[in-house]
Amino acid sequence: MTTESAVRTALGLVQDPHCEQDLISSGAVRGVGVDGSKVAVEIQLGYPAAGWHATLEAQVRQALEALPGVDQALVTVTSRVHAHRVQKDLTPLPEVRNIIAVASGKGGVGKSTTAVNLALALQAEGATVGVLDADIYGPSIPKMLGLSGRPDSPDGKTIEPKLNHGLQAMSIGLLVAEDTPMIWRGPMVTQALQQLLNDTRWQGLDYLVIDLPPGTGDIQLTLAQRVPVSGAVIVTTPQDIATLDARKALQMFAKVEVPVLGIVENMAVHVCSNCGHSEHVFGAGGGQAMAAQYDVPLLGSLPLDIRIREQADSGVPTVAADPDSPLSLAYRDIARRTAARLSVQARNKAIAFPNIVMQNT
């Protein structure tokens, strides 16, 4: 007869490739029941993974039914997103469980496109997601999400996020004319971003993806210090000069004690749409080498594909435009890995557990 101990041992051999831990070590096993030759197991992942639930369920069932004396294994897989720790002395927003900052050391590496598709991919995996465009000088999120018009303000103090493709979004680009230059100094930019973050009426977000401006100067460092961030994602291309600047962005987050969840290598390879020839236009292996140097995971590599650019320019990014395409599935894999890496970080106890006050009545 199979014991609960044997079942847990078997579950300890099932690896979660997204957080690179087994199910026992990651704390995903919520319950185990054994009734003669029948076994029931409840798995709860700490990150959205709707596209992977069925695969994991099959893997767990196969592992359990291979145990001696087990004739039937009932496996349920769910996900629940928790709030995770932010920088010390900062308080998370009440309607936002986690903020993920997407950054790069330089412009032109596809950071904003990656941020938008990452948000859409997290949503496709089952999360409630918002996007904040923190690039005050060059806001691009409204165009990428097909947004226009000023946001509503029900009380004259706060603003409602704009909605499209299921995402809640806010950008300075929604408050000023598209061709109006933002001739602001650093303190004004920092204040504007904090107002956009704190005055927007976000509603029940599991993740707020912030598209940070490129660079690692005073503005970026100040934002990293004042915005309560749970984790950061670094976007780069394989090109040496891009990874050189991306290293600076990674080090910036290390200085403000924000965990870097991993690196996304964009424009890794170009496949000719006519002949199918593959070519590493911007070099090869730069993201992997950077990940190995700083002991952070390479979350994934994305190709240089004209469809990604065309779909973003049209206001319907890749994950929304063609959700079942290989490109969208690549974004969803990156999203699962990003959220899984965050799920193994320390939780924010202040949000996880409400304060209980005892009173004499």
N, C-alpha and C positions, 0 to 999 in steps of 0.2 A: 504493500500500500504506500502510495506517495505521501510524503509529509510536506508541511508548509516550508520547512527548511530546504527540502529538495527543490521545491518550486522557486524559492528565492535564489537559490544557487543557479538555477537555469536562467532566471531573469538577469542575473549578474553577468551572464555571457552574451546578452543581447546588447549590442552597441548602438548608441544614438550618434549617427555621423555628424549631426549638426552641432552638438556641444562636445563631441569627442569624449563622451563618458558612457558607461553602461547604465542601464535603467535603475539599478540599485544605488549606484554612486550619485546619480543626478537627483535622487529623491523623487523620481517619477512614479514609483509604485505606491499607490494609495491604499490598496487592499488586496489580500490574498485569502481565498476560501477553498478548502478541500473537503469534498463529500464523496468518499469512496473513490470511484474511478473518474469523478468529475472534478474539474478545477475551474475556479472563477478568479479572474485577475482584473483589477481596475488600474489603468495607467492614466495619469494626468500630467501632461507636459506643461512646463512653465512658459511656453511660448506658442504663438499661433502656428499651426501646421496642418491645416485642413487637407492640403494636397498630399500629405504623407501619412495621415491617420490609417488609411486602409492598408498601406504597405507595412507599417509597424504592427498593426493588428495581426496580419498574416504571419509575420516573422515571429511574434510572440506565441501565437497559436502553434506554429510548427515546432518551436522549441519545447513547449509544454507537452505536446502530444508525443514527443519523442521520449518522454520520461516513462520508465516502467510502471505499468499499472494505470496509466492515464488513457481513458478512452475518449473523453470529450473535454475540450478547453473552451470556456466562455471568456472572451477578452473584450473589454471596452476601453477605448482610447478617447480622451478628451483633452482640452487645453484650457489653461487659466493663466492670465497675465497678472503678475504682481507688480507693485511699485518697488523700485530699487533705489539704493542710496545715491544721493547727489553730493556735491562738494560741501564740505563742512561750512557752517554758518549760513547756508542757503536753505530755503524752504521750498519744497515742491509745490506746484500749482494745484489747487484743490480738485480741478476737473481733468488733470493730466497725470496719468500714472508714471509715464516715463518720457523723457525728452532725449532723442537721439540726434546729435549734431553730425551733419555731413560736411566735411571740410576737405580742402586741398591747399597745397602750398602755393599754387599758381593757377591762373585762369586758363581756360581753353582745354581742360581735360575731361569735360562732360560731367562736371560735378552736379549741376542743377538737374540735368536730365536723369542722372543716376538717383538723385534725391527723390524726384517725383515718381520714378518707376519703383523705387524701393518702398515708398509710401503706398502706392497702389498694390504692390506685391504683398505687403503686410496685410492690407485689407483683404486681398484675395485669399489669404491664408486664414482669415477669420477675425482679424482685429478691427477695432474702431480707431481710425487714424486721422491725423491732421497734418497740415504742412504750413510752416511759417517761413516766408521768404525774408531772410535777414540781410540780403544783399541790397542795402538801401540805395547805393549808387547805380546799380544795374539790375533792377528787379526783372526776373524773367518768368516767374511762376505763373502770373496771370495768363500770359500767352500760352504757356505749356499746358495749362489746365482749361483753356478756353473760357476764362473768366473776364467779365467786364462790368462796369458800373460800380458806383460807390456802395460800400456795405451799409446796412441799416444800423441805426443807433436808437434803441427803444427808449433810452433814458437820457440821452445827450452826454453820457459819460463813458459808456461801454459800447462796443460794436459787435455785431453778429458776424461770424465767419461766413465767407461765401462758400457755396456748396457746388461741387461738380464731380462726376464720376464716383460719388460716394464719399469724397474727401472733404473735410473742413479745411479751409485755407484762408490765409491772410497775408497781405503784402502791401508795402508802401505804394506799389504800382497801382493799387486799387483806389488810392486816395489822392493821387496827383495825375495830371495828364501824362500820356505815354511819352511825349517828346519833351517833357519838362526836366531839365537837368537838376540833380540834387547837389547844390553848391553849399554843402554843410561841412563844418569841422567835426573832428572826432567826438567831442562831448555831445553834440546834437544828434549824431548818428546813434550813439549808445543810448541816449534818452529815448529816441524814436523807437528803437528796437524793443526796449523794455516796455514802452507803452503798447506797442503792437502785441507783445507777449501777454502782458498782464491785463490789458483792457479788452481783449477779445473774449467773447463769451463761449469759450470752448465747452463742449458737452461730452463728458464721459469718455475721454480719449484713453486708449491703451498706450498709444505712442503719438508723440508730436515730433515729426521730422523737421529739423531746422536746417535750411540751406544757408550755410554761412558764406560770407563773402570770401573770395580767394585771398591768400596771403596770410602772414603771421605777424602783422604789425600791432601797433597799440590798440587799434579798434578791435581786432580779432581777439587779442589777449584779454582786453577788458570785458568783451562779451562772454568769453569762456569763464571768466571769474564771477560774473554777475547773473548768468542764466543757469538755473538748476538743472544740470545735464546728468543723465544716468550713464551715458556712454557715447562714444564717438566712432564714426566711420571715416576712414581716409580714402579719398579717390585719387588715383594717379594713372598715368599711362606708363608703358614699359620704358619710355625714353629716359635716359640718364638724368637729363636736366629736370624732368618732371619728378622723378623719384627723389632727387636732391632736395627740391622744395617740399615735397610731401613729408620727408623726414623732419623738416622743421615744424610742420603742422602736428606731426605725431608727438614731438618733444614738447610742444606748447601744451598739449593736453596732459602730458605727464607732469608738467610743472604745476598745473592747477588741480591735480589729483582726479582727473576724469579718465576712467578706463577706456582704452582704445579697443573696440570690439573686433576690429580687423581692417583689412585693406581690400579695396575693390580695384582691380586692374581693368581700366577701360581702354577701348581701342587696341586690344591685345593682338588681334590678327585681322587681316582683311581678306575676304574671299570674293574673288571676281564674280560678278553676277552673270557674266557671259560665258567664261570658260571654266570657272570653278577653281582657278589657281589660288592658293593660299600664300600670303606674304605678310611678314611681320614689319609693317611700315615704320613703326616707332620702336623697333627693337624687340627683344624677347627676354622674358625672365626677370625683368626689373622689379615687378611687384613681388614675385616669389623671393627674390634675394632680399628685398627690404623686409618682408615678413619674417624671414629667417633671422635677419640681423637683430630685429627688435623683439623677437619671440612673440609675435602676434599672428593670428591666422590670416591666410589669404582667403577671403570670403568667396571669391570667384573672379573669373575673367570674362569680359564681355568683348564681342567683336566690334570692329569698325564697320558698321552696317548703315547704309543710307536710309533704311526704313526707320531706324531709331530717330534720326534727325528729322525726317519728313513727318513722322507721326507726332513728335513733340512740337514742331512748328505749326501743325494743324490744330493743336489744342486737344488732341486725343493721344496721349502717350502710349507706348508700345503695349504695356500690360493691359490697358483698357481697349486699345484698338484691335489687338489680336491675342486674346488671353490664352489660347492653346498653342501658340507658336513656340518654337525652340527658344527664341529670344525671351519671351515672357516666362517660360519655365526656368530659364537661367536666372532671371530677376527674382523669381519666387524662391529658388534655391538659396540665393544670396540673402533674401529676406529671412528665411528660416534660420540660416546660420547666424545672421546678425542678432535676431531675437533670442536664439538659443544661447549665444555667448553672454547676452545680457542676463538671461534667466539664472545663470550660475553665479552672478554677482550678489553681493550682500543686499538684502531687502531693506526697504525703508520701514522701520517698525512703527513710526509715527502714523503712517498711512494704513499699514496693515491692520493695526489694532486701535480701535477708538479708546479715548480716555474714559475711564469708569469712575464716577464720583459717588461715594457712599454718603448718604444723608440720613439723619434721624427724622422720622416723620411722626 
